[in-house]
Amino acid sequence: MDIETIHQYLSEESYWAKGIPRETVEKSIANSFCFGVFYKDQQVGFAKVITDFTTIAYLGDVFVLEKFRGLGLSKLLMENIMAHPKLQGLRRWILLTADAHELYRKFGWDTIKNPARWMEIHTKNPYE
């Protein structure tokens, strides 16, 4: 994985991880099951899955660099993630998204049926 590209996108362009320190990105990658999209030896997309490989997986930090969007790369990325042999048979997948609902719906994702069961601790702007 191209840590520099991933960090640059997450810290400067993403809406969910603005300002994230490089060390935090490095640690998150080291402790996740990561997927990359590459074009001519350049990383142009990324996603990570945080999982126990048995019951649950959280999909996060999914992106394709802007100049490579519209080429079907996000669909290719999702196809590979959802079909990966180590990620089959899980009881639950979760993710958060502000704007890519239609992409994820194509792969069987739906809105939470009973949001009253879910709880969270959310630290706003933890990197400031």
HUVEN-V675319 format. One line per field, one symbol per residue. ss: DSSP state (H for helix, E for strand, C for the rest). phi: phi as a letter, one per 30 degrees, with the letter a starting at -180 (. if undefined). burial: + if it has 16 or more other C-alpha atoms within 10 Angstrom, else -. A space follows every 10 residues. Layout:
# HUVEN-V675319
ss: ???
phi: ???
burial: ???
This chain:
# HUVEN-V675319
ss: CCHHHHHHHH HHHCCCCCCC CHHHHHHHHH CCEEEEEEEC CEEEEEEEEE ECCCCEEEEE EEEECHHHCC CCHHHHHHHH HHHCHHHCCC CEEEECCCCC HHHHHCCCCC CCCCHHHCCC CCCCCCCC
phi: .deddddedd dccddcbeid dedddedddd cbccbbcbbh icdbaaabbc acibbbbccb hdabeedcdi ciddddeded ddcdedccid dbcbabbcbc edededcjdb dddbddddba cbcdhdcd
burial: ----++++++ +--+-+++++ -+--+---+- -++++++--- --++++++++ +----++-++ +++++----- --++--++-- +-----+--- ---------- ---------- ---------- --------
